[in-house]
Amino acid sequence: MKKHLFLFLVFTSITITVNGQNLFFIGEKSFPSTESYSLDANSRSENDLNIAFAKDAVSAFVAVRLKIGYTNQFHGKLIIYLNDGNVISLDDQIVRDYVDGIASAVYFLPKEDLLKMEEGNINTVRYSMLLINGMVGAGSGNYSSTNRSNINFPVILSDFYK
């Protein structure tokens, strides 16, 4: 009986560990990440923005995805407005990609900005899209998405980056 109980506990912990590990895939890279959270689009012409937080051995990242009908990519800064009035401007884009109608990008998240985000919740994220060939066209422009579901990002971030 003890052997069965031990095996049950081992398999349960393995299952919990496997299900608890999320990965954000982009291009030829993958990062351990939180699950992806949807922020409501503020424009009728855009879909909701998906955001996740990722990491490697030494750095923190913000990963964003947007299902879009055009061959667009994230371009320029990602600006995060917090409920406490802080504004985080991320312009260090690590990698971006476009595949299967989904534009993705990963931005470096400096430690001081991560600390701000652990104190103040995300209100709105502003981003820019540009056609892959660099031309302005359908879907190009500046957009924003809002945390209308009141997702508690400070708790998510402090748990993930412990």
N, C-alpha and C positions, 0 to 999 in steps of 0.2 A: 504494500500500500504506500509506504514511504517513497518507494522508487517511482510510482505513478504520479504521486504528488510533486516530486522533484521534477520529473519530465514535463508535467503540465506547467509548472512555474517557468521552466527554461523556455519552452515553446511560446508561452504567453509573452514573456519579456522580449523574445526575438521578434515576434509579431508586432508588438508595440514599437520597438525600435525601428523596424523596417517601415511601418506605416508613418512614423513620425519624421522620417527623413524626406524632405522635399529637395528637388534639384531644379535650378533654372538653367535651361539649355539655350545657348545662343552661339551660332556659328560653330566653331570647333572647340568651344569652351563650355564648361558646366560649373555651377557654383551651388554649394549647399544653400538652401533658402527657406524662408517662411513660406506658407501657402500664399497664393495670389489673392489679392483683395480687389474688388471692383469699386471704382469711384465713378459717380454718375456724371455723364457728359453734360456740359452746360450749353452745348450747341446741338441743334437738331441734325446737323450734317455729320456729326462724329459719333462713334460708338463709345461705350464706357471704357475708361482707361483702367487697365489691370496693373497693380503695383505689388511688388514683392521686395523683400530685403534679403540680401545675399552676403556671403562672406567667403574669404579664403583664409589662409593661415595667419595673415597679418592685417587685412583690410576689410572694411565694410563697404557695401554697395547698395544702390537703389536700382532695381530692375523694373522696367516698364514695358508693357505690351499693348498694342492697339490693333484690333481687327479693322482693316481698312480696304476699300475696294480698289485703290489705286496703288501703283508701285512707289509709295512714299516711304520715307525714313524719318526717324527723329533727327532733328537738326538743332544745334545750338544748346542753350541752357535749359535745364529743368528747374523750375522755380517752385518751391514748396512753401505755402503760406500756412502758418500754425495759428491755432485759436488764441494763443497768448500774445499775438502780434509779431512774433519773430518771423523773419523771412529767410529761407535758405536757398541760395542760388548755387546750383551745381552745374559747372561747365566743363568738368573733366570727364568726358564721355570715354569709357574704356573700349566699348565695342558696340556696334549696331548691326542690325540684320533685317532682312525682309524675306520671308518665305511663306508660301501658302496663304497669301493675303494678310499676313500678320507682320507688322513692324515691331521690332524689339530694340531696346537699348539698355546698356548698363552704365551707370554713373558712379564714380568714386564718391564715397560719403566720408568726409573728414571727421575725425574723432569729436571735435568741438561741435559740429553740426549734429552728429549722432546724439550727443548729450542734450542739445536743445530739443531734439525730437522725442527724447525720453521724458522730457518735462512738459512739452506742449503738444497737443494732438494735431494731426493734419486736418486742415480745413479744406484747402484747395491746392491742386497741382496745375501749374501752367506749363505748356510745352509747345514746341513748333514742329511742323511737318514740312518736308520739302520733297519734291519728286526726286527719285534716285539719280536722274541725269543732271540735277542741280538747277533745273528750270522751275519757274513758278508755274503752277497749273492746278488742275483739279485736285482738291484735297490739301493743297499747300496752304499754310497759314499758321496763325497762333490760336491755340485752343486751351480750354481749362476743364477740369473735372473736379467735383466736390464730394466730400465725405458726408453725404446725406444720411447714410446708415449709421453714423456715429461709431464707426469702428474704432476701438480703443488701441491706437497704435503705440502709445507709450508702454503699455503692458506687453504687447507683442514684441516690441524692440528690446525691452529690458530682459525678457525671458530668452529671446533668441541670441543676444550678444553677451550673455553671462560669461 
